Structures are given as C-alpha cells and as structure tokens.
Amino acid sequence: MLAAMPDSAPSPLSAGGPALLGGGDACPGTLRLHRADDGALARVRVPGGVLSADRADALLAAAERFGDGELHLTSRGNVQLRGLDAACGGALAELLTAAGLLPSAAHERARNIVASPLAGLDGSPALSGWLSELDGLVCGSAAAASLSGRFLFALDDGRGDVDALGADVTLIAAGDGCLLRIGAEDEVFRIPAGDGPRAALLAAGTFLRAARDSGAWRVKDLPDEVRAAVGADVRAELVRTAGAAGPAVRRPRPRTAAPPAPGPHGSPDAISVDVPLGRLTPAQWRLLTETARRHGDELRLTPWRGIVVPGAFRRPKDALGALAAAGLITAPDSPWAGVGACIGHPGCAKSLSDVRAEAGAAVGPVGRLPVYWSGCERRCGHPHGEWIDVVATPDGHRVAHVRGEHRDPRAAVRNDPAELAAAVAAARA
C-alpha cells in the first residue's frame, strides 16, 4: 500500500486550503500522511507545545493503535507519529478530533506556533492568553488555511529564546506592550499587548497576499523589497484600524537560542527534561504524563526536543530522579545534552547512514555547542543559531561549524567511528 502512496497524501477528511506553489504543500500533517521507509508519518501540531495530560494520553493511544508506539518531538515543539498504516488517516483524525487536538481540519498544518517554554514560570510574562487567542484567530480565518506547513509564528516572553528561531511572525513581550517582528528584520515596532495576536494574523495575511506573485512559502523567501513592504503594510493597517502601531525601532534578532536547561526552574515552579534524539518510548511518555497529572496537569513540548512540566514540586529531585532512571536528560552535564539527529536510515530512504546510531556511538564529554547529525544534505529538523553540523556523505561525513547563515569550511571525515567521534568532540569544544 505504501509503495503506491505519494510522498504526501490527504486522508478522506482533508480540507486544507490551497497551496501557494504549483507542486502543492507537501509538508506532513495529521490529515496528510507522509511516506517514509518505516511506514507513514503524521505530524500533529501542538500550538505552543502545550498539552494537557489527557491530550498527551490521546497522542500515546494514537501512536500505539496506529503506529510503532513511539512519539517523536520536532524542532517546532510538535509530535510525529511514525510507522503508521497509510490507510489509518480517517480513524487517526477522529481520535485526535475527539481529544481536542484537531480543532479545524482546514487549518491543521497552519497551527505552527512556538512559545517560550518557561513563560510565566520564572518571573517572565505568561503567554497563555496570546497563545489561545492566536490559535483561535488562525483557525477562524479562511485565508490562514492557505499558509504552508512551514510558516511559523513565535511568541517570545522577552528572553529571546524563540525569537532566535527565525519565525515568520514573532511577538515579543516588552513591558506593558509587545514588539512585532516580521521575518528576520532587525526593525520591530511596538504595539499594545492586547493587539498582539491580531497583529500577528494580520502580518500572516499580508504575507499571503505578497506571496501570490512570488510563490514564497515563508517570509524569508520573499524578494527583499517585497519583504520590506509587508512590514510597512502591516504597520499602516494597524494604524488605520486602531492607531495601534508605534514607530519602528531596532532590535536585532538573537543569533542563538537558549533552551531551558534540564533540571528544576523557579521556586521550583517547573522541571525540565531533554529527550535523547527527541524519541520517547511509551513508558517514558506515560511517566511524563503521570508526573504532569500529579503536579499541574500540563506538559510543554519545547522546540529543542525537550519537555517542561509546570507545577509546584515539593521534591523536584525525586521527580527528576525517576525521569533520569527512565532514560531522560535531567541535568546539563549529561553526555546527551545538545545532541540531535534526523531519523536517518532505515526510517528514511534518502538517508545515507544510521545517523542516530552514529550519534550514540560518538556521545562523549559535554560540548559547548549543540551537534546535529543528518543523513543527507536536506538536514531535516536541524537547529538554528550556532551549532555543529554533521552530514553523512557517500564517502563518510562532513563536519562544519555553523553560525547563523555562515558556515565554516567543512572537514571530511572517514567512516571510522573513533575518528568521527574525535572530530565531532573537537568541533563542539
């Protein structure tokens, strides 16, 4: 059955909006399964990464009923289910809809929203109001259904963590107001905090109108002059409708994100764990869900393949100890800290090697920089900012230091495990 399925095929319930490019938006979703070598793949959008314990249970039920039982975290705080039967789309959609995870069939791939995972937990502003309002606005907008599955909103509590991820539209908490950034522009403009979600949706709609002529998927794909015009048009519209936009001010986007460190946060108001290679077994997911249910009933999936559990933890060390015993990363000094990889071989036909096994074999002393292993030049799920890029090639691997848009000369390394581990450790240091 999979052999006859296109790379991305709609389920019987699919009602997504029109694509921007002639080839169609092939980004996977819940209603559009993606073919992989280990079966079909579904990507479930989780706006802001926020899950109740009951919804987390529903995701596990879907993984165990239709797939391989594991849950894979993405670089946008979403969840992927793998090893699915290609014919399960309708039943999967019904299960997720009943759990509240699929509020709009037409918008399921447009609900890409990342948010600062520690917002409201360590003295920073809470973002729950922005998040629920923006998600509702997106799902209520017919035009927003045309956003590609790659388009990204970010809600930053002011610390700059998700502002560094290169979203298409970013809201940044700033005192009693907020700042709106469109794409990677250094200039932002101030608006009242209450107008933030509406301004974000307005920016997305303005992008869509501009993209019709250029065929762009994301803001960064627009020609320079068009990208600048989008920001000017958004500000003019906000001024016209509510007198709500202040003058543009310079605030360069952070070059490197600072994800929550594994361990306790606040007083403690939360604990944070990282997930080795973003891959959770059913037992690990159940333990995290049970921990959330005991301490506040919420999980926050992070764009760095980690999970924050908010709640009043009287004995955070005990909770972290149980999660560590289950194989999760609970302290910054773990050898696995900062190590990531794509699915690799045998899950992906395009991968040239089993990069997850290679990443595990090369785990050593904690490095200053994160490292990401890719099975091919596509580098699916790679981080942003500064990181070490390891890419499999027909003859071995290439290792390079990436700083934003700049990439140092690449070092070629043979397929020798010891030599490769030494090269990666040296680059991370």
C-alpha positions, 0 to 999 in steps of 0.5 A: 500500500505504501509503495503506491502512496505519494510522498504526501497524501490527504486522508478522506477528511482533508480540507486544507486550503490551497497551496501557494506553489504549483507542486502543492504543500507537501509538508506532513500533517495529521490529515496528510500522511507522509511516506517514509521507509518505516511506514507513514508519518503524521505530524500533529501540531501542538500550538505552543507545545502545550498539552494537557495530560489527557491530550498527551494520553490521546497522542500515546493511544494514537501512536500505539493503535496506529503506529510503532508506539513511539512519539517523536518531538520536532524542532517546532515543539510538535509530535510525529507519529511514525510507522503508521498504516497509510490507510489509518488517516480517517480513524487517526483524525477522529481520535485526535478530533475527539481529544481536542487536538484537531480543532479545524481540519482546514487549518491543521498544518497552519497551527505552527506556533512556538512559545517560550517554554518557561513563560510565566514560570520564572518571573517572565510574562505568561503567554497563555492568553496570546497563545489561545487567542492566536490559535483561535484567530488562525483557525477562524480565518479562511485565508490562514488555511492557505499558509504552508506547513512551514510558516511559523509564528513565535511568541517570545516572553522577552528572553529571546529564546524563540525569537532566535528561531527565525519565525515568520511572525514573532511577538515579543513581550516588552513591558506593558506592550509587545514588539512585532517582528516580521521575518528576520528584520532587525526593525520591530515596532511596538504595539499594545499587548492586547493587539498582539495576536491580531497583529500577528494574523494580520502580518500572516495575511499580508504575507499571503497576499505578497506571496501570490506573485512570488510563490514564497512559502515563508517570509524569508523567501520573499524578494527583499523589497517585497519583504520590506513592504509587508512590514510597512503594510502591516504597520499602516493597517494597524494604524488605520484600524486602531492607531495601534502601531508605534514607530519602528525601532531596532532590535536585532534578532538573537543569533542563538537560542537558549533552551531551558536547561534540564533540571528544576526552574523557579521556586521550583515552579517547573522541571525540565527534561531533554529527550535523547534524539527527541524519541520517547518510548511509551513508558517514558511518555506515560511517566511524563504524563503521570508526573504532569497529572500529579503536579499541574496537569500540563506538559510543554513540548519545547522546540529543542526536543525537550519537555517542561512540566509546570507545577509546584514540586515539593521534591523536584529531585525525586521527580527528576530522579525517576525521569533520569532512571527512565532514560531522560536528560535531567541535568546539563552535564549529561553526555546527551545534552545538545545532541540531535539527529534526523531519523536517518536510515532505515526510517528514511530512504534518502538517508545515507547512514544510521545517523542516530546510531552514529550519534550514540556511538560518538556521545562523549564529554559535554560540548559547548555547542549543540551537534546535529547529525543528518543523513543527507544534505536536506538536514531535516529538523536541524537547529538554528543559531550556532551549532555543529553540523554533521552530514553523512556523505557517500564517502563518510561525513562532513563536519562544519561549524555553523553560525547563523547563515555562515558556515565554516569550511567543512572537514571530511571525515572517514567512516571510522567511528573513533575518528568521527567521534574525535572530530565531532568532540573537537568541533563542539569544544 
